[in-house]
């Protein structure tokens, strides 16, 4: 089962090299770095590591992920961030239920796993908790986190006709998948402080508010879709 890893990135040169070096190449077929217009050495770092670099000038987390899916050749697509907060070694765990035919999508739950001190600010932790609670209540899906670190069958994902091209993209995948009866499972994962810089979402008030609005809007939008 070929596996593609999609990593959206903008100016992540200080963390990207370490992230790419930690990816388990024994189970990963290709790495796709979707660059959103980096002005540092992000692109050259990715190319040196053998990643396929795709340039996406349109802004939006969902757009970057969707572009990566279009370029991917693997039957399974893993999404992860470039900041080093996720543990690439756990790709093994993320894709196992898919390879064993037990799931259509696997979510890596930070809230069910270990969150290192300083890795997740309280407002991000609370936002994930309340969003997961809404999904449990409205969709009957027993999850604890909306983590972007996840794996999904590419063919199933392409059937969803994804529309949320900003921070609501991962949530749309969950809600639409739940509505279609996907087998969605969750496994605990470790979460670390980002290796360098500040988060573009939880690190700023604007990013936090925009992400919160997008996630909540998406949860309620697809309840009766």
C-alpha positions in Angstrom: 0.0 0.0 0.0 1.9 3.1 -1.3 1.8 6.0 1.1 2.3 9.7 0.3 3.1 12.3 3.0 1.7 15.8 2.3 3.3 18.7 4.2 2.0 22.2 3.7 4.7 24.8 4.6 5.6 28.5 4.5 9.0 29.5 5.8 9.8 26.4 7.9 13.5 26.0 7.0 14.5 25.8 10.7 12.4 22.8 11.4 11.8 21.1 8.1 15.2 19.3 7.8 14.7 17.6 11.1 11.1 16.7 10.3 12.0 15.1 6.9 14.9 13.2 8.4 12.6 11.6 10.9 10.1 10.3 8.4 10.1 6.5 8.2 11.0 5.9 4.6 10.5 2.2 4.9 6.7 2.8 4.8 6.6 6.1 2.9 6.6 6.1 -0.8 6.8 9.8 -1.5 6.9 13.2 0.3 5.1 16.2 -1.2 6.0 19.6 0.2 3.4 22.1 -0.8 5.1 25.5 -0.6 2.9 28.5 0.0 5.4 31.1 -1.1 8.3 30.7 1.3 11.0 33.4 1.3 13.6 31.4 3.2 15.3 28.1 2.3 12.2 25.8 2.8 12.1 24.8 -0.8 15.8 23.9 -1.1 15.8 22.0 2.2 12.8 19.9 0.9 14.5 19.2 -2.5 17.8 18.2 -0.8 15.8 15.6 1.2 14.2 14.2 -1.9 10.8 15.6 -1.5 8.6 16.6 -4.4 8.0 20.4 -4.1 4.7 21.8 -5.4 4.3 25.6 -5.4 0.8 26.8 -4.5 0.5 30.6 -4.6 -3.1 30.6 -3.4 -3.3 31.0 0.4 -5.2 28.6 2.6 -4.4 25.5 4.6 -7.1 23.6 2.8 -5.9 24.7 -0.6 -2.4 23.5 0.2 -3.6 20.1 1.4 -5.9 19.7 -1.6 -3.0 20.5 -4.0 -0.9 17.9 -2.3 -3.7 15.3 -2.7 -3.9 16.1 -6.4 -0.2 15.4 -6.8 0.0 12.3 -4.6 0.3 8.9 -6.1 -0.1 6.8 -3.0 -3.2 4.9 -2.1 -2.9 6.4 1.4 -2.2 10.0 2.1 -0.7 11.2 5.4 -1.0 14.9 6.4 1.4 16.4 8.8 2.8 19.8 9.7 6.3 21.0 9.0 7.0 22.5 12.4 8.1 19.4 14.2 5.3 19.3 16.7 4.1 15.9 15.3 6.3 12.8 15.6 7.0 11.5 12.1 8.0 8.1 13.6 4.3 7.6 14.4 3.4 7.5 10.8 3.8 3.7 11.3 1.0 3.8 13.8 -1.2 6.2 11.8 -1.3 4.0 8.7 -1.5 0.6 10.3 -5.3 0.5 10.6 -5.5 1.4 6.9 -3.1 -1.2 5.8 -4.9 -3.8 7.9 -8.2 -2.9 6.3 -9.8 -1.7 9.6 -10.3 2.0 8.7 -10.9 4.6 6.0 -9.3 7.4 8.0 -7.1 7.5 11.1 -6.8 10.5 13.3 -3.8 11.1 15.5 -5.2 12.4 18.8 -3.0 14.7 20.8 -5.5 15.0 23.6 -5.6 11.2 24.0 -1.8 11.0 23.8 1.1 12.9 25.4 1.3 16.7 25.1 4.7 18.0 26.1 4.7 21.1 28.3 4.4 24.3 26.2 3.3 22.4 23.1 -0.3 23.4 23.1 -1.7 26.7 24.6 -4.8 26.4 26.7 -7.0 28.1 24.1 -6.0 25.6 21.4 -6.5 22.7 23.8 -10.0 24.0 24.8 -10.9 24.6 21.2 -10.1 21.1 20.2 -11.9 19.7 23.2 -15.1 21.6 22.5 -15.0 20.9 18.7 -14.5 17.2 19.3 -17.4 17.2 21.8 -19.7 18.9 19.2 -18.8 16.2 16.6 -19.5 13.5 19.2 -22.9 15.0 19.9 -23.9 15.9 16.4 -22.4 13.1 14.3 -22.1 10.3 16.9 -18.4 10.0 16.1 -16.3 9.2 19.2 -13.2 11.4 18.8 -11.2 13.5 21.2 -9.2 15.8 18.9 -9.3 17.4 15.4 -5.6 16.9 14.8 -4.3 17.6 11.3 -1.9 14.6 11.7 -3.9 11.9 10.0 -4.0 9.3 7.3 -6.8 8.7 4.8 -7.5 6.5 1.8 -6.9 8.9 -1.2 -9.7 7.4 -3.3 -12.2 8.0 -0.5 -11.0 11.5 0.1 -11.4 12.4 -3.6 -15.1 11.4 -3.3 -15.9 14.0 -0.7 -15.8 17.1 -3.0 -14.0 19.1 -0.4 -15.0 22.8 -0.2 -13.5 24.3 2.9 -10.2 25.7 1.7 -9.0 27.3 4.9 -8.6 25.9 8.4 -11.9 24.1 8.2 -10.5 21.6 5.7 -9.6 18.9 8.3 -12.9 19.3 10.0 -14.8 18.9 6.8 -13.0 15.7 6.1 -14.2 14.3 9.5 -17.8 15.5 9.2 -18.3 14.4 5.6 -16.6 11.1 6.3 -18.9 10.5 9.3 -22.0 11.3 7.3 -20.9 8.8 4.7 -20.3 6.0 7.2 -16.6 6.0 7.0 -14.7 3.8 9.5 -12.9 6.6 11.4 -10.5 5.5 14.2 -8.4 7.5 16.5 -5.0 6.6 18.0 -3.0 8.6 20.6 0.0 10.5 19.4 2.7 12.6 21.0 2.8 16.3 20.6 5.8 18.5 21.1 6.6 22.2 21.0 7.3 23.4 17.5 11.1 23.3 16.7 11.3 27.0 15.7 9.2 30.1 15.2 5.6 30.7 16.1 2.5 29.0 15.0 0.6 30.8 12.3 -2.7 29.6 13.9 -2.4 29.3 17.7 0.5 31.8 17.8 -1.6 34.8 16.8 -5.0 36.1 17.9 -6.1 36.5 14.2 -5.1 33.0 13.4 -6.8 31.6 16.4 -10.1 33.4 15.8 -10.1 32.5 12.1 -9.4 28.9 12.7 -12.1 28.7 15.4 -14.7 30.3 13.2 -13.8 28.0 10.3 -14.0 24.9 12.4 -17.3 25.7 14.1 -18.9 26.8 10.9 -17.8 23.5 9.2 -19.1 21.4 12.1 -22.6 22.9 11.9 -22.7 23.3 8.1 -22.5 19.6 7.4 -24.8 18.2 10.1 -27.7 17.8 7.7 -25.7 17.7 4.4 
